[in-house]
Amino acid sequence: MNVGQSFRLAIKSLLTSKARALLTMLGIIIGVAAVIVIVSLGTGMQTYMNSQFEQVGVNLIQVMVHEQPGNRNADADDFYELAEKYPQYIDSVTPALTISGVVRHGADEYERTSVTGVSETVYNPETSQTVNGESLEDGRFLSYVDVERNQHVCVVGSYLNEAMFGGRGVGQSLTIGGVPFTVIGTMRETADSTEGSGDDFIYVPYGLASQLNGTAGGSGMSGYLVASTSEDTSSAAKGVIESMLFRIYEDSSWYQVITMAEMMDMMDSMLGVLMTILIVIAAISLADMARLEATERDAEDIAAFLEENGYTYPVVMDDTGTLFYQYGISAYPTTFMIDPEGNVFGYVQGAVSREIMDDIVEQTMTGQRR
């Protein structure tokens, strides 16, 4: 089939199957658009996550320590001493212990609220921000006296300030795990001020948090937030922290130290893998659509070719290749001879001349091989 015939058959196929051609084109357009949307969403999500991490602070280091029953464990004093020993690397340290108690105000429960026990050092009066980048809106933050004496006071995020107290939270009270707390400060909105968001949180003195976790059957894990002096010193700060913890535990499986830069890299890698998987799925779908379209169009082209050239004998479209394998075809063309009873009399692989074709037809009709 030359180029001219192929072109005429293609035009004829389009004209005779306008609806299918339109749907196929629409499917390809939607598929390509889906890939573009996936890439755009992935890039946007990656940019958003990076901006959120940068807002928290790229110099922040998170430390999780498992408690060894009956053995020496790292405590807040160890981290404070480390900060005094390496002021060129470590700017501030605060314990950060998550509480599992239910938050209540009156008859209302706030199950998604994050409650964290911290020290006064989580807030820097000079920058008027916490190590997480949060700023005070009203009242004050936890003081040294509050933490040292385990005062039943707390600081709440903007969501709880609005949802619980209508924006006037300072001086009001709430309970955490049945223990009453007085609100001494409220923080400004940093997320979208909805339930479960970055504004749905409470800070309490970490000593009380430890007691509440013990009452609730805590996980036996301590957490610390360490702020390095800059992004450039994060690796060095992580190194001195890990050295101190290894001296205490002699086994790195008891603790985990991760910088915010490492968390950003992990998120970027995860998003990259997710985007790749989605793009591959979309590409496979497009390829499958194109394959099905090509298969259907080939069948139509063959039918049009047979009609145009006046071929009237039956033609089987073996789209799936079932007959190809059943008859053991290994060359094109392969000519099979079928006797009057419908049995395969023989076959010839490759092209045959008119004389050979007449001969094998005669053999098949008479049932005598030569």
C-alpha positions, 0 to 999 in steps of 0.5 A, a space after each residue: 500500500 503506497 502513501 497515496 492509498 494510505 492517505 485516502 484510506 485515512 481520510 475515508 476512515 475519518 469521514 465515515 467515523 466522525 463521532 469516533 474520531 472526535 471522541 478519540 481526539 477528545 480522549 487524547 486531549 483530556 489525557 494530555 491535559 490530565 498529565 499537565 494538571 498532575 505536573 502543575 498540582 505536584 509542582 504547586 504542592 511541592 512549592 507550598 510544602 517548601 514554603 510551609 517548612 521555610 515558615 517553620 524555619 529551615 534551621 529547626 531540628 527535631 529530636 525524638 528519644 525513646 526512654 530506656 527502662 532502668 537506664 540513663 536517659 537524655 533529659 532537658 538538662 542535657 540539651 541545655 548544657 549542649 546549647 551552652 557548650 556549642 553556642 556557635 551551632 545551637 541557638 535555642 532548645 525546648 522540650 516538645 512532648 505531645 499529649 494524648 488527652 482530650 481537649 474540652 471546653 464546657 460540653 464541647 470536645 476538640 479531638 483534633 487539637 494538638 497539645 504540646 508540652 514545651 518550655 519558655 525557650 520555645 518563644 523568643 521575646 526578641 523576635 516575638 516568635 516561637 521556633 515554629 514561626 508563630 507570633 503572639 496576638 494577645 496575652 503572654 507566652 509561657 514563662 520560666 516560672 510557669 514551666 518550673 512550677 508546672 503552672 496550669 496555664 496554656 497558650 492556644 492557637 487562633 482556631 481555638 481562640 475563635 471556636 472556644 472563646 469567640 476571640 477573647 480567650 485570655 483568662 478563660 479556662 479549658 481542660 486537657 485530659 480532665 485537668 483544668 488550664 487557664 489561657 494566658 495567651 493566644 497566637 496569631 493565625 498562620 494557617 487557615 484557622 480551621 479544625 486540625 490545621 496549623 492553628 489548632 494547637 495548645 502549648 502547656 508546660 512540658 512538666 505537666 505534659 509529662 505528668 498527663 502522658 504518664 496518667 494517660 499511658 504515654 508512649 515513653 518517648 521524649 521530643 525536643 526542638 533545637 534551633 541552630 544559629 543558621 541554616 548553614 550550621 544545621 548539619 553541625 548542630 545535628 552532629 553534636 546532638 547525635 554525638 551527645 545522644 550516642 554517648 548516653 545510649 550507645 545505640 543510635 536506634 534509641 533516638 532520631 535527629 532530623 533537620 528541617 532541610 532533610 524533611 524538605 528533601 524527603 517530602 520533595 522525593 515523595 512528591 517526585 515519586 508520586 508525580 512520576 507514578 501518576 504520569 506513568 499511569 496517565 501515559 499508559 492510559 494514553 498508550 492503551 487508548 492509542 493502541 486500541 484506536 490503531 487496532 480499530 483503524 487498521 481493521 477499517 483500513 483493511 476492510 476498505 482496501 479489500 473493498 477497493 481492490 475487489 477482494 470478495 473472499 472471507 477475511 478474519 481479523 485476528 486482533 488478539 493473535 489467537 489464531 496466529 499462535 494456534 496455527 503456529 504461524 512464523 512467516 508472512 504470508 502463510 497459506 493453509 489448505 482446507 479440504 472439503 470437510 474443513 480439515 487442514 490439508 497442509 500449509 505453505 510458508 512464504 510467497 507462492 507463484 500462480 503455478 504453485 498455488 494451482 498445484 496445492 489447490 488441486 492436491 487439496 481438492 483431490 486429497 492426494 499429496 505429491 
